[in-house]
Amino acid sequence: MTYKINLMNKLKTNYMGIEFNNPIILGASNLVTDLDNLKKAEELGAGAIVYRSLFEEQIQLESYQLEERLNEFNDLYAEMVQIHPNMVHAGPDEHLMNIRKAKESLTIPVIASLNAINNDTWLKYAMLISETGVDGIELNFYQIPEDFDKTSKDVEDSQINTLKEIRKHISIPISVKLSPDYSNILNFIKKLDKAGADAFVLFNSFFQPDIDINTEKHIKTSHLSNERDYKKSLRYAGLLFDNVKADICSSRGIFSGEDVVKLLLSGATCVQIVSTVYKNGLSRISDIRRELEEWMDKKNYKNIDEFRGKLSKNKLTGNPFVYKRAQYVELLLNSEEIFGVEGTSRISNP
């Protein structure tokens, strides 16, 4: 028992004002809709859970489909105006009930996730979610360019106003999960930070279209991350550390304890893992946690705060270009040495 208490203190992390036993969060996915998976993840040492996202688009689609089925044979006979009784889609009720069940079943923090479209539904669903007892809410902000006339300022101002409005009405911590596809994401994050975000999750992973050239049709593809996809998150964690009040949670392509160490060194407070669990099973949670602890033991770190942000931009004492484009120039100038280290064929001079 003493060992467990010491371990908990060693890996303890404070994220959005919520205390976690460790910085490893099982991110939002269909995996977390199964209570058995949630309990297993808790047993294996997950620091927290992000429950699968509530999608406004899914609710709208299901509502339209239900209405279409119910009205399909209406007015088929003069004597029969409608076949089915008056029914309406339950909206978010089932999802909210499942969030409550998850929160009641676990002792570790549970964070809800929300994807909405319209300003009024962002607020409506956020308020409903806050009443389920969850520890925090993650807002998924993104913008797929579709309108040639909408400026980047229009997009950002709308999302900042959404955050401000939600912040006025709910008291639980709010994190904002972003895509990297903003004109100047550092500036945008700074504005969201001032608007009341408690944390930022970097970055979201979106479905990308693909085409089968044999059938000449669009096809569905997996959007799971690959190993080492964390590098963009590492860059921005390093740039943001000590420059915003909010915490930084890194996401995408985190497969090992070594990956977690790198992101904590850059300035992340915690990480979210999903793809590695899909590919390698829930046991990866305990493996990653163990690998993190072993590295800390090797380096004689007593807690995470002793090294978190040690290699962020603000604390760099060595190469000043590590987070800048000049690093790219250095790579080109030293490509033979770098590629050789990576184990690939050296580039011979012509």
KETOR-239481 format. One line per 2 residues: number of its first residue (from 1); their letters; for each residue x, y, z of C-alpha. Coordinates in steps of 0.5 Angstrom, whole numbers, plus 2048, in hexadecimal, padded with zeros to 3 digits. Example, Ala and Ser with C-alpha at 12.3 -4.5 7.8 and 13.67 -1.06 7.14 Angstrom:
1 = AS = 819 7F7 810; 81B 7FE 80E
//
This chain:
1 = MT = 800 800 800; 806 805 802
3 = YK = 809 803 7FB; 802 805 7F7
5 = IN = 802 80C 7FB; 809 80E 7FA
7 = LM = 808 80C 7F2; 801 810 7F2
9 = NK = 805 816 7F5; 80B 816 7F0
11 = LK = 806 816 7EA; 801 81A 7ED
13 = TN = 7FF 820 7E8; 7FA 826 7E9
15 = YM = 7F7 827 7E2; 7F1 82D 7E2
17 = GI = 7F1 82D 7E9; 7F0 825 7EA
19 = EF = 7F4 821 7ED; 7F6 81B 7E9
21 = NN = 7FA 815 7EC; 7FE 815 7E5
23 = PI = 7FF 819 7DF; 7FC 813 7DA
25 = IL = 7F5 814 7D8; 7F1 810 7D4
27 = GA = 7EE 814 7CE; 7E7 815 7CB
29 = SN = 7E5 80F 7C7; 7E0 809 7C6
31 = LV = 7E5 805 7CB; 7E2 809 7D1
33 = TD = 7DB 807 7CF; 7DC 801 7D3
35 = LD = 7DB 801 7DA; 7E0 7FB 7DB
37 = NL = 7E5 7FE 7D7; 7E5 804 7DB
39 = KK = 7E6 800 7E1; 7EB 7FC 7DE
41 = AE = 7EF 803 7DC; 7EE 805 7E3
43 = EL = 7F1 7FF 7E6; 7F7 7FF 7E1
45 = GA = 7F9 806 7E4; 7F5 80B 7DF
47 = GA = 7F6 812 7E2; 7EF 815 7DF
49 = IV = 7EA 813 7DA; 7E7 817 7D4
51 = YR = 7E0 815 7D3; 7DE 814 7CB
53 = SL = 7DC 81A 7C8; 7D5 81D 7C8
55 = FE = 7D4 81F 7C0; 7CF 823 7BF
57 = EQ = 7CF 821 7B7; 7CE 81A 7B9
59 = IQ = 7C8 81C 7BD; 7C5 820 7B8
61 = LE = 7C6 81A 7B3; 7C3 815 7B7
63 = SY = 7BD 81A 7B8; 7BC 81B 7B1
65 = QL = 7BC 814 7AF; 7B7 812 7B5
67 = EE = 7B2 817 7B2; 7B3 814 7AB
69 = RL = 7B2 80D 7AD; 7AC 80F 7B2
71 = NE = 7A9 813 7AC; 7AA 80F 7A6
73 = FN = 7A4 80C 7A5; 79F 811 7A8
75 = DL = 799 813 7A4; 79A 80C 7A0
77 = YA = 792 80B 7A1; 78D 811 7A2
79 = EM = 78B 80E 7A8; 792 80E 7AB
81 = VQ = 795 814 7AC; 79B 811 7B0
83 = IH = 79D 80A 7B1; 7A2 80B 7B7
85 = PN = 7A1 80F 7BE; 7A3 816 7BF
87 = MV = 7AB 815 7C1; 7B1 819 7C1
89 = HA = 7B8 818 7C1; 7BB 817 7C9
91 = GP = 7C0 81C 7C7; 7C6 81C 7CB
93 = DE = 7C3 819 7D1; 7C6 812 7D0
95 = HL = 7CD 815 7CF; 7CC 819 7D6
97 = MN = 7C9 813 7D9; 7D0 80F 7D7
99 = IR = 7D4 814 7DA; 7D1 814 7E0
101 = KA = 7D2 80D 7E1; 7D9 80D 7DF
103 = KE = 7DA 813 7E4; 7D7 80E 7EA
105 = SL = 7DA 808 7E8; 7E1 80B 7E8
107 = TI = 7E6 80E 7EE; 7EA 812 7E9
109 = PV = 7E8 818 7E6; 7E4 818 7E0
111 = IA = 7E4 81D 7DA; 7DE 81E 7D5
113 = SL = 7DF 820 7CE; 7DB 824 7CA
115 = NA = 7DA 826 7C2; 7D5 82B 7C0
117 = IN = 7D3 82F 7BA; 7CF 835 7BC
119 = ND = 7D0 83A 7C2; 7CA 839 7C5
121 = TW = 7CB 831 7C5; 7D2 832 7C8
123 = LK = 7CF 835 7CE; 7C9 831 7CF
125 = YA = 7CD 82A 7CE; 7D3 82D 7D3
127 = ML = 7CE 82F 7D8; 7CB 828 7D8
129 = IS = 7D1 824 7D8; 7D4 829 7DE
131 = ET = 7CE 826 7E2; 7D0 81F 7E1
133 = GV = 7D5 81F 7E7; 7DB 81F 7E2
135 = DG = 7E2 822 7E4; 7E3 826 7DE
137 = IE = 7E1 827 7D7; 7E5 827 7D1
139 = LN = 7E2 82B 7CB; 7E5 829 7C4
141 = FY = 7E6 82F 7C0; 7E7 82F 7B8
143 = QI = 7E6 832 7B2; 7E6 82E 7AB
145 = PE = 7E7 834 7A6; 7E0 833 7A2
147 = DF = 7DE 83B 7A1; 7E3 83F 79D
149 = DK = 7E0 845 79F; 7E1 844 7A7
151 = TS = 7E8 847 7AA; 7EC 843 7AF
153 = KD = 7EA 849 7B4; 7E3 847 7B3
155 = VE = 7E4 840 7B5; 7E8 842 7BB
157 = DS = 7E4 847 7BD; 7DE 842 7BD
159 = QI = 7E1 83D 7C1; 7E4 842 7C6
161 = NT = 7DD 844 7C7; 7DB 83D 7C8
163 = LK = 7E0 83C 7CD; 7DE 842 7D1
165 = EI = 7D7 841 7D1; 7D8 83A 7D4
167 = RK = 7DD 83C 7D9; 7D7 841 7DB
169 = HI = 7D2 83C 7DD; 7D6 836 7DF
171 = SI = 7DB 835 7E5; 7DF 82F 7E3
173 = PI = 7E6 82F 7E0; 7E6 830 7D8
175 = SV = 7EB 82D 7D4; 7EB 82F 7CC
177 = KL = 7ED 82A 7C7; 7F0 82D 7C1
179 = SP = 7F2 82B 7BA; 7F9 82E 7B8
181 = DY = 7F6 831 7B2; 7F5 838 7B4
183 = SN = 7F9 83E 7B1; 7FD 840 7B7
185 = IL = 7FB 83B 7BC; 7FF 83E 7C2
187 = NF = 7FC 844 7C1; 7F5 841 7C1
189 = IK = 7F7 83D 7C7; 7F9 843 7CB
191 = KL = 7F2 846 7CA; 7EE 840 7CC
193 = DK = 7F3 840 7D2; 7F0 847 7D4
195 = AG = 7E9 845 7D2; 7E9 83F 7D8
197 = AD = 7EC 839 7D5; 7EF 835 7DB
199 = AF = 7F3 830 7D6; 7F5 82F 7CF
201 = VL = 7F5 828 7CC; 7FA 827 7C6
203 = FN = 7F8 825 7C1; 7F1 822 7BE
205 = SF = 7F1 81C 7B9; 7EC 81D 7B3
207 = FQ = 7E9 818 7AE; 7ED 81A 7A7
209 = PD = 7E9 818 7A1; 7EC 813 79C
211 = ID = 7EB 810 795; 7EB 809 792
213 = IN = 7ED 80A 78B; 7EA 803 789
215 = TE = 7E3 804 78B; 7E4 80C 78A
217 = KH = 7E1 80D 791; 7E2 810 798
219 = IK = 7E4 80B 79D; 7E5 80B 7A5
221 = TS = 7EB 80B 7A8; 7EE 80A 7AF
223 = HL = 7F0 810 7B2; 7F4 80D 7B8
225 = SN = 7FB 810 7B9; 801 80D 7B7
227 = ER = 808 80D 7BC; 80B 814 7BC
229 = DY = 805 818 7BA; 806 81C 7C1
231 = KK = 80C 820 7BE; 807 826 7BC
233 = SL = 804 826 7C3; 80B 826 7C6
235 = RY = 80D 82C 7C2; 807 830 7C5
237 = AG = 807 82D 7CC; 80F 830 7CC
239 = LL = 80D 837 7C9; 807 838 7CE
241 = FD = 80A 835 7D4; 80A 83B 7D9
243 = NV = 807 840 7D4; 7FF 83E 7D5
245 = KA = 7FC 83D 7DC; 7F8 837 7D9
247 = DI = 7FB 830 7DA; 7FD 82C 7D3
249 = CS = 7FB 825 7D2; 7FF 822 7CC
251 = SR = 7FB 81D 7C7; 7FC 819 7C1
253 = GI = 801 813 7C0; 803 812 7C7
255 = FS = 805 80B 7C8; 80A 80A 7CD
257 = GE = 80D 80C 7D4; 813 80F 7D0
259 = DV = 80E 814 7CC; 80A 816 7D2
261 = VK = 811 818 7D5; 813 81C 7CF
263 = LL = 80C 820 7CF; 80D 821 7D7
265 = LS = 814 824 7D6; 811 828 7D0
267 = GA = 80C 82B 7D5; 806 827 7D5
269 = TC = 802 826 7DB; 7FF 81F 7D9
271 = VQ = 7FD 81B 7D3; 7F8 818 7CF
273 = IV = 7F8 811 7CC; 7F4 80D 7C8
275 = ST = 7F7 80A 7C2; 7FC 806 7C5
277 = VY = 7F6 803 7CA; 7F2 801 7C3
279 = KN = 7F9 7FE 7C0; 7FC 7FB 7C6
281 = GL = 7F6 7FA 7CC; 7F4 7FD 7D2
283 = SR = 7FB 7FA 7D5; 7FF 800 7D2
285 = IS = 7FC 805 7D7; 800 801 7DD
287 = DI = 806 800 7D8; 806 807 7D7
289 = RR = 806 809 7DE; 80B 804 7E0
291 = EL = 810 807 7DB; 80F 80E 7DD
293 = EE = 810 80C 7E4; 816 808 7E2
295 = WM = 819 80E 7DF; 818 812 7E5
297 = DK = 81B 80D 7E9; 821 80D 7E4
299 = KN = 822 815 7E5; 820 815 7EC
301 = YK = 81A 81A 7EB; 816 81A 7F1
303 = NI = 810 81D 7ED; 80E 81F 7E7
305 = DE = 80E 826 7E8; 816 826 7E9
307 = FR = 817 825 7E1; 810 827 7DE
309 = GK = 812 82D 7D9; 819 82C 7DA
311 = LS = 81A 82C 7D3; 815 831 7D1
313 = KN = 817 837 7CD; 817 83C 7D3
315 = KL = 81C 837 7D7; 821 835 7D1
317 = TG = 828 837 7D2; 82B 833 7CC
319 = NP = 828 834 7C5; 824 83A 7C4
321 = FV = 821 837 7BE; 81E 831 7C0
323 = YK = 817 833 7C0; 818 838 7B9
325 = RA = 819 837 7B2; 820 838 7B2
327 = QY = 820 830 7B5; 81E 82E 7AE
329 = VE = 824 832 7AB; 829 82E 7B0
331 = LL = 826 827 7AE; 827 829 7A7
333 = LN = 82E 82B 7A8; 82F 825 7AC
335 = SE = 82B 820 7A9; 830 81A 7A8
337 = EI = 832 81A 7AF; 82A 81A 7B1
339 = FG = 828 815 7AC; 82E 811 7AE
341 = VE = 82C 811 7B6; 825 80F 7B4
343 = GT = 827 809 7B1; 825 80B 7A9
345 = SR = 82A 80B 7A4; 82F 811 7A4
347 = IS = 82E 816 79E; 835 815 79A
349 = NP = 838 81C 797; 837 81C 78F
//
